[in-house]
Every structure is written in structure tokens, then in C-alpha cells.
Amino acid sequence: MALNTFIVYSVSLAVLLVTFVLLASWGTAQPGFDGWSYAKPNGPFWQMAQFLFMYSGIVSDVAFIRTAVVLANLFITAWAIFGVASWPNIWSTPMAKVHVDQLVWCFACVFVNALPMFRQFKFDDSRKKFCVGEDYEAMAESIWREWWRRSGVPRTDFKLLVESGEWLELSPGETLELKSLVGSASPCSEHESLEDSQDSVQDNYYYIVQGTVSCVPALGSGRKEFTLSSGYFCDAFHLMATLGQTTVCMAMQTGPTTVTVLPNMNSDEETQGAIVIKWTHEAIVSKILNSHGFAPLCLKTVVSSATLDSLYREAVTEATVDIYDMVEARRKELVRNALPKNAAMPQRPFWKQFWMSHISWRDLWEPSPHQRVVNAITTGSREIAFLREVQEARESLFSMRQFASEALSMSTQSSQSASPQRPMNSRS
């Protein structure tokens, strides 16, 4: 892809240069052309416009790039209307005229650059509110603080994550539905390939806000029963696979897990059962994976880190579980502590942001990844790459499942053949 883009770019520039050379040759052959001569340098406004156009190429922050382009267009328009003055003048009376076409193009260039530029400078991530209902707003704020400390997710992206799910309050003894029917709205063609082959059934994923649930894996999966409490994801391995991270557990899973809500023994929590956030597979794909921000990457980090903590709890000895639970309770207390809502906003002074946006001399020959990040987010390359990663993970998961099925079958056959047979008693 990169090589093809380079070839197209190089060929296009070469064709344009050749076209200019041919036009110059044609022009010099016209009657009345007296030959080439040197003109006086253009005036200060023209020089300033060219400097700003050049300057837009040595800053990597798109806000400052747009600032330079806006100022350059204003200077070049002033120079054209004020009579295309030569150095050192800024005004030339004989040529001073209103150029309507120049004003139209100036307005168009300033509009498409200045409007998003002002919105960028004005944007305040801390103003984002989570529309999850009055009963759950405080919980959503607490979850954002924990997730921000795990992944750095901005409030804008967290708003998309938390509002894409459904908040449920369950009583003790209720079971979580890990499979559900797909809604009547069909997915768009852009992400149809990410959906399961069974169009009528989809997976559901849960985040436990409060309470505890008991998880009983399917028979033959080789997994033992376990419990999940506040801060963990239910069916996390399915969710990680959907987000593009294949696991051995998913390949060896023989059936759905039975998840039951337990009585809540935590006196610090409000509910007697459990409060969960439910995402359907369709919502994850259509609303989160195809978003243009950091939501899918941040969610992937949060799920992975929470699952790592959960697995570690199952790895410690029974004598150490109580110590782990104490440390985990302290961790939750720390990560859910007060946090400024502008935590995801740049904290550096504006002038320092401007200074740090400049590229180095080396970047002119070896462009830094930061410049490509801007292009990737703008053109959707990040989303295309992420969706491709998800699709490859699903394909590799299918292959791993086949391998696991064959391995389990061979293991069963070998255990049956190796089982000792009762010897027959013989009498002499």
C-alpha cells in the first residue's frame, strides 16, 4: 500500500512538472514574447503568505497547521487586492482592484480551516456528560475514573462506550443472558463480515458495576467455576476476540457459561443483587469498532487488564486469596478516587504545545509516527487497520478451535485406550 501510494504520488508530480515545462515552451513561441527577464520580488504580504504556507509543513499539530493556512490565505488575498505590489511596497494603486474570485476562494479556504480550528481550540472534553440516567450517573463517573487510569480513555470516547450499552439491575438468583437474538436493524455492509455466521443469534457482554456473579463453565471445557465482582467483565474472552485479541480459552470453549447473580455481601454498594452494563455484539461492532476515536483501543486495554487481574486471583493459593481481595479493594478505592474531568485534556501551556508541535530536521527525510497518526485518524486508516485485525483474529480463532477440538478428541481416545483392564484370575 505504501509503495503504491509513493509511486502514484511521484508519477503525479512528474506529470505536473512536465505539463508546466510544455506550457512554458508553448508560451515562449507565441508572437510578442520578448524573452525571459527577472522581475522584482513580490511585496511583504506575498512573502509572508509563502512563509506561512511553508510553515504549515513543519508543524505536526493539525490545529497549528490550519492556523498557518488561514493566515497565509489572508495575506495572499490582501496582496492580490492591494495591487500585487512589489518589494518593499504593500500597495500598488494601478493594480488595486476587488478580485471577486480571490475573495471567494479565500472565504472557502478560511471556512474549511478556521471552523474546525476554532472548534478544536474551544473543545473541552470535561464538559461531556454521560446520559445513562440519574440513578447511574455517579456510577458512570466512577467507572470513567477507573478506566481512565487503566487506559487513558477520554470522556468523549467513554461516553460512546457507556451509552452504547444497557444498564441493568438484577436480583439475586437471576441469570445473565449471554446469547440473544439480533435486532431487526441489519448491520451496514461495511462491517457485515465481522458478524457471526449465525445471523439470528449474537453474543452479549457484561461489565459488573456492583455485586458478584457466579460463573459455571460448560461441561468439557476444562475450566473450573469462578466468581466475578465489581470491575470485571463477564464473557471477557468472547469480548476480547470481538476486539481482535484471540485467546486459547476461546478456542477450547465448548459451550456458553452459566452466570448467576449472587447476594451482594458488600455493604458499601447500593444493590442487593448486581448492577451490570450489557453490550450486544451488534452494538460493539456497529457503534464502537466503527467509531473514529480511541474507544475500541481503550476498551481492549481495559478488558485485557481487568481479565489479567481476574486470572491472577484464580492463580494464587487459597491462603492468599484474602490478601489479594484486600489489595484489590484498595486498588479499586484508589482508581475510583476523585479525578479532574479535564484529565484527558492537554495540560501544557499553549505556547509549549505550539513549540512541541514542530517537527525535527530528521523528520523531513524520515517522517515521525506522530505525523502519520494524524493522517490515520483523519482518513480512517486506524479504523480500517483495527477492523482488519479483528477479522484476522476471528479467522485464527476458527483455526484454533478446530485444533483444540482435534486435540481433545485425541486426548479422549488415548485416555480410553490407556485405561487398565481388569486381569482375569487364573488357577493352576
C-alpha positions as CSV (number, residue, x, y, z in Angstrom):
1,M,0.0,0.0,0.0
2,A,2.8,2.5,1.0
3,L,4.8,1.6,-2.2
4,N,1.7,2.1,-4.4
5,T,1.0,5.4,-2.8
6,F,4.6,6.6,-3.3
7,I,4.5,5.6,-7.0
8,V,1.2,7.4,-7.7
9,Y,2.5,10.5,-5.8
10,S,5.8,10.6,-7.7
11,V,4.2,10.0,-11.1
12,S,1.6,12.7,-10.5
13,L,4.3,15.3,-9.6
14,A,6.4,14.3,-12.6
15,V,3.4,14.7,-14.9
16,L,2.5,18.1,-13.4
17,L,6.1,19.3,-13.9
18,V,6.3,18.1,-17.5
19,T,3.0,19.9,-18.1
20,F,4.4,23.2,-16.8
21,V,7.5,22.8,-19.0
22,L,5.4,22.2,-22.1
23,L,3.3,25.2,-21.3
24,A,6.4,27.3,-20.9
25,S,7.8,26.1,-24.2
26,W,4.4,26.9,-25.9
27,G,4.3,30.4,-24.3
28,T,7.8,31.3,-25.4
29,A,6.9,30.5,-29.0
30,Q,4.0,33.0,-29.0
31,P,4.3,36.2,-31.0
32,G,5.2,39.3,-28.9
33,F,7.2,37.4,-26.3
34,D,10.5,39.3,-25.9
35,G,12.3,36.7,-23.8
36,W,12.7,35.9,-20.2
37,S,13.7,38.6,-17.7
38,Y,13.9,38.9,-13.9
39,A,11.0,40.5,-12.1
40,K,11.2,42.5,-8.9
41,P,10.5,40.5,-5.7
42,N,6.9,40.5,-4.6
43,G,5.7,42.6,-1.7
44,P,5.8,41.7,2.1
45,F,2.3,40.3,2.1
46,W,3.2,37.8,-0.6
47,Q,6.4,36.9,1.2
48,M,4.5,36.4,4.5
49,A,1.9,34.2,2.8
50,Q,4.6,31.9,1.3
51,F,6.4,31.7,4.6
52,L,3.2,30.6,6.3
53,F,2.4,28.0,3.6
54,M,5.9,26.7,4.2
55,Y,5.5,26.8,8.0
56,S,2.4,24.6,7.8
57,G,4.7,21.8,6.7
58,I,7.0,21.9,9.8
59,V,4.3,21.6,12.5
60,S,2.6,18.3,13.2
61,D,-0.4,19.5,15.2
62,V,-3.4,19.9,12.8
63,A,-4.7,22.9,14.8
64,F,-1.5,24.8,14.1
65,I,-1.4,23.6,10.5
66,R,-4.8,25.1,10.0
67,T,-3.8,28.3,11.7
68,A,-0.9,28.8,9.3
69,V,-3.1,28.0,6.2
70,V,-5.7,30.5,7.3
71,L,-3.2,33.3,7.9
72,A,-1.5,32.5,4.6
73,N,-4.7,32.8,2.6
74,L,-5.5,36.1,4.3
75,F,-2.1,37.6,3.4
76,I,-2.2,36.3,-0.2
77,T,-5.7,37.8,-0.7
78,A,-4.6,41.2,0.7
79,W,-1.6,41.2,-1.6
80,A,-3.8,40.4,-4.7
81,I,-6.5,43.1,-3.8
82,F,-3.9,45.7,-2.8
83,G,-2.4,45.7,-6.3
84,V,0.1,42.8,-6.3
85,A,2.7,45.2,-5.0
86,S,6.5,44.6,-5.5
87,W,9.0,44.7,-2.7
88,P,9.1,46.7,-0.4
89,N,5.6,48.1,-1.1
90,I,2.3,46.8,0.3
91,W,0.1,48.9,-2.1
92,S,0.1,49.5,-5.8
93,T,-2.5,52.0,-7.0
94,P,-2.7,51.0,-10.7
95,M,-3.4,47.3,-10.0
96,A,-5.5,47.7,-6.8
97,K,-8.9,46.1,-7.6
98,V,-11.5,43.9,-6.0
99,H,-10.9,40.4,-7.2
100,V,-14.2,38.5,-6.6
101,D,-12.7,35.1,-7.4
102,Q,-9.9,35.7,-4.9
103,L,-12.3,36.7,-2.2
104,V,-14.5,33.6,-2.9
105,W,-11.5,31.2,-2.7
106,C,-10.2,33.0,0.4
107,F,-13.5,32.6,2.1
108,A,-13.7,28.9,1.1
109,C,-10.2,28.2,2.4
110,V,-10.7,30.1,5.6
111,F,-14.0,28.5,6.3
112,V,-12.9,24.8,5.9
113,N,-9.8,25.5,8.0
114,A,-10.9,28.1,10.6
115,L,-14.2,26.4,11.6
116,P,-12.6,23.1,12.7
117,M,-9.6,25.1,14.1
118,F,-11.8,27.2,16.4
119,R,-13.8,24.1,17.4
120,Q,-10.5,22.3,18.3
121,F,-9.3,25.2,20.4
122,K,-12.7,25.5,22.1
123,F,-13.3,21.8,22.6
124,D,-13.4,20.8,26.2
125,D,-13.6,17.1,27.0
126,S,-14.5,17.8,30.6
127,R,-18.0,19.0,29.5
128,K,-19.1,15.6,28.2
129,K,-21.9,14.2,30.3
130,F,-22.9,10.5,30.4
131,C,-26.5,10.1,29.6
132,V,-27.2,6.9,31.5
133,G,-30.0,8.0,33.7
134,E,-29.9,9.9,37.0
135,D,-29.6,6.7,39.1
136,Y,-26.4,5.6,37.3
137,E,-24.6,8.9,36.6
138,A,-22.4,8.7,39.7
139,M,-21.5,5.1,38.9
140,A,-20.6,6.1,35.3
141,E,-18.3,8.8,36.7
142,S,-16.6,6.3,39.0
143,I,-16.2,3.8,36.1
144,W,-14.7,6.5,33.9
145,R,-12.1,7.4,36.6
146,E,-11.1,3.7,36.8
147,W,-11.0,3.2,33.1
148,W,-9.0,6.4,32.5
149,R,-6.4,5.2,35.0
150,R,-6.3,1.9,33.1
151,S,-6.2,3.2,29.5
152,G,-6.4,7.0,29.4
153,V,-9.8,6.9,27.7
154,P,-11.1,10.5,27.2
155,R,-14.6,11.3,28.4
156,T,-15.8,11.7,24.8
157,D,-14.9,8.1,23.9
158,F,-16.1,6.8,27.3
159,K,-19.4,8.5,26.6
160,L,-19.7,6.4,23.4
161,L,-18.8,3.2,25.3
162,V,-21.1,3.6,28.3
163,E,-24.0,4.9,26.3
164,S,-23.8,2.0,23.7
165,G,-24.6,-0.5,26.5
166,E,-27.8,-1.1,28.5
167,W,-27.7,-0.6,32.3
168,L,-29.5,-3.5,34.2
169,E,-30.2,-4.0,37.8
170,L,-30.6,-7.7,38.7
171,S,-31.8,-9.6,41.7
172,P,-30.0,-12.5,43.4
173,G,-30.6,-15.7,41.5
174,E,-31.2,-14.1,38.1
175,T,-29.0,-15.4,35.3
176,L,-27.2,-13.2,32.7
177,E,-28.2,-13.8,29.1
178,L,-25.0,-14.5,27.2
179,K,-26.9,-15.1,23.9
180,S,-29.7,-13.0,22.3
181,L,-31.5,-12.5,19.1
182,V,-30.1,-10.0,16.7
183,G,-32.3,-6.8,16.3
184,S,-34.3,-6.2,13.3
185,A,-31.9,-3.5,12.1
186,S,-29.4,-5.1,9.8
187,P,-25.8,-4.1,10.1
188,C,-24.3,-1.9,7.4
189,S,-22.2,-3.6,4.7
190,E,-19.0,-2.1,6.0
191,H,-18.9,-4.4,9.0
192,E,-21.1,-7.3,7.8
193,S,-18.1,-9.5,7.6
194,L,-17.5,-9.1,11.3
195,E,-20.8,-10.6,12.3
196,D,-21.2,-14.2,13.3
197,S,-22.3,-16.7,10.7
198,Q,-25.5,-17.3,12.7
199,D,-27.3,-14.1,11.9
200,S,-30.2,-14.8,14.3
201,V,-28.1,-15.1,17.5
202,Q,-25.4,-12.9,18.9
203,D,-23.2,-12.7,22.0
204,N,-23.8,-10.4,24.9
205,Y,-21.1,-8.9,27.1
206,Y,-21.3,-7.5,30.6
207,Y,-19.4,-5.2,32.8
208,I,-20.2,-5.7,36.5
209,V,-20.7,-2.3,38.1
210,Q,-21.8,-3.6,41.5
211,G,-22.4,-7.0,43.0
212,T,-21.0,-10.5,42.4
213,V,-21.8,-13.2,39.9
214,S,-21.1,-16.9,39.9
215,C,-19.8,-18.4,36.6
216,V,-20.2,-22.1,35.8
217,P,-18.4,-23.1,32.5
218,A,-19.9,-25.6,30.1
219,L,-19.1,-29.3,30.7
220,G,-16.0,-30.4,28.9
221,S,-14.4,-27.0,28.8
222,G,-11.7,-27.9,31.3
223,R,-12.4,-24.8,33.3
224,K,-13.4,-24.6,36.9
225,E,-16.2,-22.5,38.5
226,F,-15.3,-18.9,39.4
227,T,-16.8,-15.7,40.6
228,L,-16.6,-12.1,39.3
229,S,-17.1,-8.9,41.3
230,S,-17.3,-5.2,40.6
231,G,-14.9,-4.0,38.0
232,Y,-14.7,-7.2,35.9
233,F,-16.1,-8.3,32.5
234,C,-18.3,-11.3,32.1
235,D,-17.5,-13.4,29.0
236,A,-14.4,-11.3,28.7
237,F,-12.7,-13.8,26.4
238,H,-15.5,-13.5,23.8
239,L,-15.3,-9.7,24.1
240,M,-11.5,-9.8,23.6
241,A,-12.0,-11.9,20.5
242,T,-14.5,-9.4,19.2
243,L,-12.0,-6.7,19.8
244,G,-9.3,-8.6,17.9
245,Q,-7.4,-10.4,20.6
246,T,-7.6,-14.2,20.2
247,T,-7.2,-16.4,23.3
248,V,-6.6,-20.1,23.9
249,C,-9.6,-20.1,26.2
250,M,-11.9,-19.1,23.4
251,A,-10.6,-21.9,21.2
252,M,-11.2,-24.5,23.9
253,Q,-14.6,-23.3,25.0
254,T,-17.2,-26.0,24.3
255,G,-20.3,-24.0,25.2
256,P,-21.8,-21.0,27.0
257,T,-21.1,-20.2,30.6
258,T,-23.9,-20.1,33.1
259,V,-23.8,-16.8,35.0
260,T,-25.9,-16.3,38.1
261,V,-26.2,-13.3,40.3
262,L,-25.2,-13.9,44.0
263,P,-26.5,-12.0,47.0
264,N,-24.4,-8.9,47.4
265,M,-22.4,-9.1,50.6
266,N,-20.6,-5.7,50.1
267,S,-22.2,-3.2,52.4
268,D,-20.6,-0.3,50.5
269,E,-22.7,-1.0,47.4
270,E,-26.3,0.0,46.9
271,T,-27.9,-3.0,45.3
272,Q,-28.7,-6.4,46.9
273,G,-28.1,-8.2,43.7
274,A,-26.0,-6.8,40.8
275,I,-25.8,-3.8,38.5
276,V,-24.3,-4.5,35.1
277,I,-23.8,-2.8,31.7
278,K,-24.8,-5.1,28.8
279,W,-23.4,-4.7,25.3
280,T,-24.7,-6.8,22.4
281,H,-22.3,-8.0,19.7
282,E,-24.2,-5.8,17.2
283,A,-23.7,-2.7,19.3
284,I,-20.0,-3.4,19.8
285,V,-19.4,-3.8,16.1
286,S,-21.6,-1.0,14.7
287,K,-21.1,1.7,17.4
288,I,-17.7,1.1,18.9
289,L,-15.5,-0.8,16.4
290,N,-16.5,1.6,13.6
291,S,-16.1,4.7,15.6
292,H,-13.4,7.3,14.7
293,G,-11.8,7.8,18.1
294,F,-9.9,5.8,20.7
295,A,-12.9,3.9,22.1
296,P,-12.1,0.4,20.7
297,L,-8.4,0.6,21.6
298,C,-9.2,1.8,25.1
299,L,-11.9,-0.8,25.7
300,K,-9.4,-3.5,24.6
301,T,-6.9,-2.3,27.1
302,V,-9.4,-2.1,29.9
303,V,-10.8,-5.6,29.2
304,S,-7.3,-7.1,29.0
305,S,-6.1,-5.6,32.2
306,A,-9.2,-6.5,34.1
307,T,-9.1,-10.0,32.9
308,L,-5.4,-10.3,33.9
309,D,-6.3,-9.3,37.5
310,S,-9.2,-11.8,37.5
311,L,-6.9,-14.6,36.2
312,Y,-4.2,-13.8,38.8
313,R,-6.8,-14.1,41.6
314,E,-7.5,-17.7,40.4
315,A,-3.8,-18.4,40.4
316,V,-3.0,-17.5,44.0
317,T,-3.3,-20.1,46.7
318,E,-6.4,-20.3,48.9
319,A,-4.4,-19.0,51.9
320,T,-3.5,-15.9,49.8
321,V,-7.0,-15.1,48.4
322,D,-8.0,-13.0,51.3
323,I,-4.8,-10.9,51.0
324,Y,-5.5,-10.5,47.2
325,D,-9.1,-9.4,47.9
326,M,-7.8,-6.8,50.4
327,V,-5.3,-5.4,47.9
328,E,-7.9,-5.4,45.1
329,A,-10.3,-3.5,47.3
330,R,-7.6,-0.9,48.0
331,R,-6.8,-0.7,44.2
332,K,-10.5,0.0,43.4
333,E,-10.6,2.6,46.1
334,L,-7.6,4.4,44.6
335,V,-8.6,4.2,40.9
336,R,-12.1,5.4,41.7
337,N,-10.9,8.4,43.7
338,A,-11.7,11.9,42.6
339,L,-10.2,12.9,39.3
340,P,-10.5,16.2,37.4
341,K,-12.8,15.9,34.5
342,N,-10.3,17.6,32.3
343,A,-7.7,14.8,32.9
344,A,-7.7,13.9,29.2
345,M,-7.2,17.5,28.1
346,P,-3.7,18.9,27.3
347,Q,-2.2,20.3,30.5
348,R,0.8,22.1,29.0
349,P,0.6,25.9,28.3
350,F,-0.5,26.8,24.8
351,W,2.9,28.2,23.8
352,K,4.6,24.9,24.8
353,Q,2.1,22.9,22.8
354,F,3.0,25.1,19.8
355,W,6.7,24.6,20.4
356,M,6.4,20.8,20.8
357,S,4.3,20.6,17.6
358,H,7.4,21.4,15.5
359,I,9.0,18.5,13.6
360,S,12.7,17.9,13.7
361,W,15.1,18.2,10.7
362,R,15.3,14.5,10.6
363,D,11.5,14.2,10.1
364,L,11.9,15.9,6.7
365,W,13.6,12.7,5.5
366,E,12.2,10.2,7.9
367,P,8.7,11.3,8.9
368,S,7.9,10.6,12.5
369,P,5.0,8.3,13.5
370,H,3.2,11.3,15.1
371,Q,2.5,12.8,11.6
372,R,1.1,9.6,10.4
373,V,-1.2,9.3,13.4
374,V,-2.9,12.5,12.4
375,N,-3.4,11.2,8.9
376,A,-4.6,7.8,10.1
377,I,-7.3,9.2,12.4
378,T,-8.4,11.7,9.7
379,T,-8.6,9.2,6.8
380,G,-9.9,6.3,8.9
381,S,-6.8,4.2,8.4
382,R,-6.8,3.5,12.1
383,E,-10.3,2.0,11.9
384,I,-9.5,0.1,8.7
385,A,-6.4,-1.5,10.3
386,F,-8.3,-2.3,13.5
387,L,-11.2,-3.9,11.7
388,R,-8.8,-6.0,9.7
389,E,-7.1,-7.0,12.9
390,V,-10.5,-8.1,14.3
391,Q,-11.3,-10.1,11.2
392,E,-7.9,-11.9,11.2
393,A,-8.4,-12.7,14.9
394,R,-11.8,-14.3,14.2
395,E,-10.2,-16.4,11.4
396,S,-7.3,-17.5,13.6
397,L,-9.8,-18.3,16.3
398,F,-11.7,-20.6,14.0
399,S,-8.5,-22.4,13.2
400,M,-7.6,-22.7,16.9
401,R,-11.0,-24.1,17.7
402,Q,-10.5,-26.9,15.1
403,F,-7.1,-27.7,16.5
404,A,-8.4,-27.7,20.1
405,S,-11.3,-30.0,19.1
406,E,-9.0,-32.5,17.4
407,A,-6.6,-32.4,20.4
408,L,-9.4,-33.0,22.9
409,S,-10.7,-35.9,20.7
410,M,-7.2,-37.5,20.6
411,S,-6.8,-37.0,24.3
412,T,-10.1,-38.7,25.0
413,Q,-9.2,-41.6,22.7
414,S,-5.8,-42.1,24.3
415,S,-7.2,-42.0,27.8
416,Q,-9.7,-44.6,26.9
417,S,-7.1,-46.9,25.3
418,A,-4.7,-46.4,28.2
419,S,-7.3,-47.3,30.9
420,P,-6.2,-50.5,32.7
421,Q,-8.2,-53.6,32.1
422,R,-9.2,-55.9,35.0
423,P,-7.0,-59.0,34.8
424,M,-8.6,-62.4,34.7
425,N,-8.0,-64.7,37.6
426,S,-6.3,-67.9,36.7
427,R,-6.0,-71.0,38.8
428,S,-3.3,-73.6,38.4
